[in-house]
Amino acid sequence: MGITEKIKKNPELKKFVLWAIAPKRNPRPRWWVRWFLNPLKHKKGKGAVIRRRSRIDVFPWNRFEIGTLTTIEDFCTVNNGSGDVILGDRVRVGIGSVIIGPVTMGNGSGLGQHVFVAGFNHGYADGSKNSSQQPLDIRPTIIEEEAHIGANSVVVAGIRIGKRSQVGAGSVVTRDVPPYSVAVGNPARVIKQYNHETGSWEKVN
């Protein structure tokens, strides 16, 4: 039995380990996790940059990986507490954006400024309890390669945005966007798709 399984099967040990990693009322990794454990646990590609004024709240129990030449700009927040955060090569996360896992971004994809992307919702099925006391509704979000999300947009949990698609600024994406599409609005809807035969973007009725 590995050390992880031993911790999971021992309630007191699990409670102590969780306390050692993050304070109960402040779910942010302690300094020793950020400085010593995370650099050993998580993968950072060659030439990748995380600006110093970003808040990278990543924990050792889920993956946090950023690929070659990927950039996370200032004032961003990244949190993998609820699921893996995987950013491919040449990904750009714009100033002030928030990524809460599970979220995967493919190679060459990007977020504009102040974009919110999450892979879970707070559960609220039991109306007699505060949603903070209920299990999370975890649904991974996937942004495929070379797709771009405009500034001030929101991508809700469980969404897949297809390859090379463009989401207009200020959009709220509540359903999947097919590859090679342009989607705008609240809720976002597809208004154009790329025609590979004609080599042009065509309006969608």
C-alpha positions as CSV (number, residue, x, y, z in Angstrom):
1,M,0.0,0.0,0.0
2,G,1.4,3.4,-1.0
3,I,1.7,6.4,1.3
4,T,-1.3,8.1,-0.4
5,E,-3.6,5.2,0.2
6,K,-2.4,5.0,3.8
7,I,-3.3,8.7,4.3
8,K,-6.7,8.3,2.7
9,K,-7.6,5.3,4.9
10,N,-6.6,6.9,8.2
11,P,-9.0,9.8,9.0
12,E,-6.8,11.4,11.7
13,L,-3.7,11.2,9.5
14,K,-5.6,12.6,6.5
15,K,-6.9,15.5,8.7
16,F,-3.4,16.3,9.8
17,V,-1.9,16.2,6.3
18,L,-4.6,18.5,4.9
19,W,-4.0,20.9,7.8
20,A,-0.3,20.8,7.1
21,I,-0.9,21.6,3.4
22,A,-3.5,24.4,3.8
23,P,-5.3,26.2,6.7
24,K,-8.9,25.0,7.0
25,R,-10.5,28.5,6.8
26,N,-8.0,29.7,4.1
27,P,-7.8,27.1,1.3
28,R,-4.5,28.3,0.0
29,P,-1.3,26.2,0.0
30,R,1.1,27.0,2.9
31,W,4.4,28.6,2.1
32,W,6.4,25.4,2.3
33,V,4.1,23.7,-0.2
34,R,4.5,26.6,-2.7
35,W,8.2,26.9,-2.3
36,F,9.4,23.4,-1.9
37,L,6.8,20.8,-2.7
38,N,5.1,22.3,-5.8
39,P,8.3,22.8,-7.8
40,L,9.0,19.1,-7.4
41,K,5.5,17.9,-8.1
42,H,4.3,20.1,-11.0
43,K,5.6,20.4,-14.5
44,K,6.7,23.7,-16.1
45,G,7.9,23.7,-19.7
46,K,10.9,25.4,-21.1
47,G,10.5,29.1,-21.5
48,A,7.2,29.1,-19.6
49,V,6.5,32.3,-17.5
50,I,4.3,32.8,-14.5
51,R,4.3,36.5,-13.6
52,R,5.2,37.2,-10.0
53,R,1.9,39.0,-9.2
54,S,-0.2,36.0,-10.1
55,R,-1.8,33.8,-7.4
56,I,-1.0,30.1,-8.1
57,D,-3.0,28.1,-5.6
58,V,-2.0,24.6,-6.6
59,F,-2.0,21.5,-4.4
60,P,0.0,18.3,-4.7
61,W,-3.0,16.0,-5.0
62,N,-3.9,17.2,-8.5
63,R,-1.8,18.0,-11.6
64,F,-0.7,21.5,-12.6
65,E,1.2,21.5,-15.8
66,I,2.2,24.3,-18.1
67,G,3.9,23.7,-21.5
68,T,6.7,25.2,-23.4
69,L,6.6,29.0,-23.9
70,T,3.3,29.3,-22.0
71,T,2.6,32.6,-20.2
72,I,0.4,33.3,-17.2
73,E,0.1,37.1,-16.9
74,D,-0.1,39.3,-13.8
75,F,-3.0,39.2,-11.4
76,C,-4.2,35.8,-12.6
77,T,-5.5,33.1,-10.2
78,V,-5.0,29.4,-10.9
79,N,-6.4,26.7,-8.6
80,N,-6.2,22.9,-9.0
81,G,-7.9,22.0,-5.7
82,S,-10.9,20.4,-7.4
83,G,-9.1,19.0,-10.5
84,D,-6.2,19.1,-12.8
85,V,-5.1,22.3,-14.6
86,I,-3.3,21.4,-17.8
87,L,-2.0,24.2,-20.0
88,G,-0.4,23.1,-23.3
89,D,2.5,24.7,-25.2
90,R,2.3,28.4,-26.2
91,V,-0.8,29.1,-24.1
92,R,-1.4,32.6,-23.0
93,V,-3.6,33.5,-19.9
94,G,-4.4,37.2,-20.0
95,I,-4.1,39.6,-17.2
96,G,-6.6,39.1,-14.3
97,S,-8.0,35.8,-15.6
98,V,-9.1,32.9,-13.3
99,I,-8.8,29.2,-14.0
100,I,-10.2,26.7,-11.5
101,G,-9.7,23.1,-12.4
102,P,-10.4,20.7,-13.8
103,V,-9.5,22.7,-16.9
104,T,-7.4,21.7,-19.9
105,M,-6.2,24.2,-22.5
106,G,-4.7,22.9,-25.8
107,N,-1.5,24.1,-27.5
108,G,-1.7,27.6,-28.8
109,S,-5.0,28.5,-27.1
110,G,-5.5,31.7,-25.1
111,L,-7.6,33.7,-22.7
112,G,-8.0,37.5,-23.0
113,Q,-8.1,39.8,-20.0
114,H,-10.3,38.9,-17.0
115,V,-11.7,35.7,-18.3
116,F,-13.2,33.2,-15.9
117,V,-13.0,29.4,-16.6
118,A,-14.0,26.7,-14.2
119,G,-14.5,23.0,-14.1
120,F,-17.0,22.8,-11.3
121,N,-20.1,24.3,-9.8
122,H,-21.1,24.4,-6.1
123,G,-23.7,21.8,-5.4
124,Y,-27.1,23.0,-4.3
125,A,-29.3,19.9,-4.7
126,D,-30.2,19.9,-0.9
127,G,-32.1,23.1,-0.4
128,S,-31.9,22.7,3.4
129,K,-28.1,23.2,3.4
130,N,-25.7,26.0,2.5
131,S,-24.1,25.1,-0.9
132,S,-20.7,25.4,0.7
133,Q,-21.5,22.3,2.7
134,Q,-22.6,20.2,-0.3
135,P,-20.4,18.2,-2.7
136,L,-19.0,20.0,-5.7
137,D,-20.5,19.3,-9.1
138,I,-17.3,18.6,-11.0
139,R,-17.4,18.7,-14.8
140,P,-14.1,19.1,-16.7
141,T,-13.8,22.1,-19.1
142,I,-11.7,21.7,-22.2
143,I,-10.5,24.5,-24.5
144,E,-9.0,22.8,-27.6
145,E,-5.8,23.9,-29.4
146,E,-5.7,27.4,-30.9
147,A,-9.1,28.4,-29.5
148,H,-9.2,31.9,-28.0
149,I,-11.6,33.4,-25.5
150,G,-12.2,37.1,-25.5
151,A,-11.8,39.5,-22.6
152,N,-14.3,39.5,-19.7
153,S,-15.9,36.2,-20.8
154,V,-17.1,33.3,-18.6
155,V,-16.8,29.6,-19.5
156,V,-18.9,27.5,-17.2
157,A,-18.2,23.9,-16.1
158,G,-18.4,21.0,-18.5
159,I,-17.9,23.0,-21.7
160,R,-15.7,22.0,-24.7
161,I,-14.6,24.8,-27.0
162,G,-13.4,23.3,-30.3
163,K,-10.2,23.8,-32.1
164,R,-9.4,27.3,-33.5
165,S,-12.8,28.7,-32.4
166,Q,-13.1,32.3,-31.3
167,V,-15.3,33.4,-28.4
168,G,-16.2,37.1,-28.5
169,A,-15.4,39.5,-25.6
170,G,-18.0,39.5,-22.8
171,S,-19.6,36.2,-23.8
172,V,-21.0,33.6,-21.3
173,V,-20.4,30.2,-22.7
174,T,-23.0,27.7,-21.4
175,R,-22.8,25.0,-24.1
176,D,-20.2,23.5,-26.4
177,V,-18.7,25.5,-29.2
178,P,-17.9,23.4,-32.3
179,P,-14.4,23.6,-33.9
180,Y,-13.7,26.4,-36.3
181,S,-16.6,28.5,-35.0
182,V,-17.2,32.1,-33.8
183,A,-19.5,32.4,-30.8
184,V,-20.7,35.6,-29.1
185,G,-23.2,36.8,-26.5
186,N,-24.9,35.8,-23.3
187,P,-25.6,33.0,-23.6
188,A,-23.0,32.6,-26.3
189,R,-24.3,31.3,-29.7
190,V,-22.4,30.4,-32.9
191,I,-22.7,33.1,-35.5
192,K,-20.0,31.9,-38.0
193,Q,-18.2,28.8,-39.0
194,Y,-15.2,28.3,-41.2
195,N,-15.8,26.6,-44.5
196,H,-12.7,24.6,-45.4
197,E,-13.7,24.3,-49.0
198,T,-14.2,28.0,-49.7
199,G,-11.5,29.1,-47.2
200,S,-13.9,31.7,-45.6
201,W,-15.9,32.3,-42.4
202,E,-19.6,32.0,-43.2
203,K,-22.6,33.2,-41.2
204,V,-24.7,30.6,-39.4
205,N,-28.5,31.1,-39.8
